[in-house]
């Protein structure tokens, strides 16, 4: 049963415990956010009625392929912290 106050949850890891919590509580949430397509798909498989309230917001950023640049010689690094 949903509360009169909106509630959302995030499934942010592929740990089985998080899926267990989602199955137990997902029907009580107005919105569910998964942090990857893979996790979102697994949530939809485990609790199909929540699929219409489930969205995916990827965590992290896409990292472009690294390219070697610069001149040959010693690597100079600045470390702060």
Steps between C-alpha positions, in 0.01 A plus 500: 500500500640838403511791739336831415851648496717431195786258556776391267786255521827442321643162405866584467685171512470149360512352851226239559401672826398814312277296270342332805428843651361620169263204470390550861451878477471585129122477495485776764709750299368760259826498306800273470837602355756246380856611429548285188298330228614162636376573851177652364436187293557274799260709709234473228547121495465471876202734544317553169220720646762764591631525142283801416648692794860399436749726328871474431742781582852372430759581760841611386606642170620358171874514479646546154781266396838616626746637249871526548608862465795709582869463462722214598665551834425469868139515611434805714212474742353757735333361810297714735361350813 
